[in-house]
Amino acid sequence: AWLNPTGTNPVDVYLPLKNGGRSPARNVSGVITETGYDEPPHTRIAAVTIAAGDMVNARLLAPGVRYWSGAEGKLEYTDLVGGSYKTPFTINKDPSGEWEVRVGGTIHTAPQ
């Protein structure tokens, strides 16, 4: 399944991720946080490695996301030489009612 906020079981939803880089993205994992709560629920994105140019359906771990609109997330991953990356994103509905994922600027930390 693709990102499907209307699904009945929040952990049966997959988040499509694409590696737009020139080398593998290793240990790609992250978290999605639902907004609008005093203590917002967090859902982890299971770790996966993505080959250059490939796309995978990343699995969400329990509890799963119940309310996608306004959810915020962050992906973290490494490259082959040990550099690390953090990429924020948000999920909302656009004016036509379609789900939209907006990706923020990626922060790269060079290997030590």
C-alpha positions as CSV (number, residue, x, y, z in Angstrom):
1,A,0.0,0.0,0.0
2,W,1.1,3.6,-0.5
3,L,0.6,6.4,1.9
4,N,-3.1,6.0,2.6
5,P,-4.4,8.1,5.4
6,T,-7.9,6.6,5.1
7,G,-6.6,3.0,5.8
8,T,-8.1,1.3,8.8
9,N,-4.9,0.0,10.3
10,P,-2.3,2.7,10.7
11,V,0.7,0.3,10.6
12,D,-0.5,-1.2,7.3
13,V,0.6,2.0,5.6
14,Y,3.9,2.4,3.7
15,L,5.7,5.6,3.1
16,P,7.3,5.7,-0.4
17,L,10.9,6.9,-0.3
18,K,13.2,7.6,-3.3
19,N,17.0,8.0,-3.2
20,G,17.7,10.9,-5.6
21,G,21.5,10.7,-4.9
22,R,24.3,9.1,-6.7
23,S,25.2,6.5,-4.1
24,P,23.3,4.3,-1.7
25,A,21.5,5.8,1.3
26,R,22.3,3.6,4.2
27,N,20.3,3.0,7.4
28,V,17.4,5.3,6.3
29,S,15.1,5.7,9.2
30,G,13.0,8.4,10.8
31,V,10.0,9.5,12.8
32,I,6.6,11.0,12.0
33,T,5.0,13.1,14.7
34,E,1.3,13.9,14.7
35,T,0.6,17.5,15.6
36,G,-2.1,19.0,17.8
37,Y,-1.5,17.0,20.9
38,D,-0.1,18.0,24.3
39,E,2.1,14.9,24.0
40,P,2.1,14.1,20.3
41,P,2.3,10.5,19.2
42,H,5.5,9.5,17.4
43,T,5.7,6.7,14.8
44,R,9.1,5.3,13.8
45,I,10.0,4.6,10.1
46,A,11.7,1.2,9.9
47,A,15.3,1.3,8.8
48,V,16.1,0.4,5.2
49,T,19.0,0.9,2.7
50,I,18.0,2.5,-0.7
51,A,20.2,2.1,-3.8
52,A,21.0,5.1,-5.9
53,G,17.9,6.1,-7.9
54,D,15.7,3.4,-6.3
55,M,12.4,3.7,-4.5
56,V,11.2,1.7,-1.6
57,N,8.1,1.4,0.5
58,A,9.3,2.1,4.0
59,R,7.3,0.4,6.8
60,L,5.8,2.3,9.7
61,L,6.2,0.8,13.1
62,A,3.4,0.8,15.8
63,P,1.5,2.8,16.8
64,G,1.2,4.1,13.2
65,V,-0.1,7.5,12.1
66,R,-3.8,8.1,12.6
67,Y,-4.1,11.8,11.7
68,W,-1.8,12.6,8.8
69,S,-2.8,16.2,8.2
70,G,-0.2,18.5,9.6
71,A,2.1,15.6,10.5
72,E,5.8,16.4,10.6
73,G,8.7,14.0,10.0
74,K,12.4,13.6,9.8
75,L,14.5,11.1,7.9
76,E,18.1,10.3,8.9
77,Y,20.6,8.3,6.9
78,T,24.3,7.8,6.1
79,D,26.4,7.5,2.9
80,L,29.2,5.1,2.1
81,V,31.9,7.3,3.5
82,G,30.2,7.9,6.8
83,G,28.5,11.3,6.1
84,S,25.2,11.7,7.8
85,Y,22.0,13.4,6.6
86,K,18.8,14.7,8.2
87,T,15.8,15.7,6.0
88,P,12.6,17.2,7.5
89,F,9.2,16.9,5.8
90,T,5.6,17.8,6.5
91,I,2.4,16.1,5.3
92,N,-0.8,18.1,4.4
93,K,-3.7,18.2,2.0
94,D,-3.4,20.6,-0.9
95,P,-6.3,22.8,-2.0
96,S,-7.7,20.0,-4.3
97,G,-7.7,17.5,-1.4
98,E,-4.7,15.5,-2.5
99,W,-2.0,14.5,0.0
100,E,1.2,16.5,-0.3
101,V,4.6,15.8,1.2
102,R,6.8,18.9,1.4
103,V,10.5,18.2,1.9
104,G,12.7,20.7,3.7
105,G,16.4,21.4,3.3
106,T,18.7,18.4,4.0
107,I,21.4,19.0,6.6
108,H,24.7,17.1,5.8
109,T,27.4,16.4,8.3
110,A,30.7,15.3,6.8
111,P,32.5,12.3,8.3
112,Q,35.0,12.9,11.1
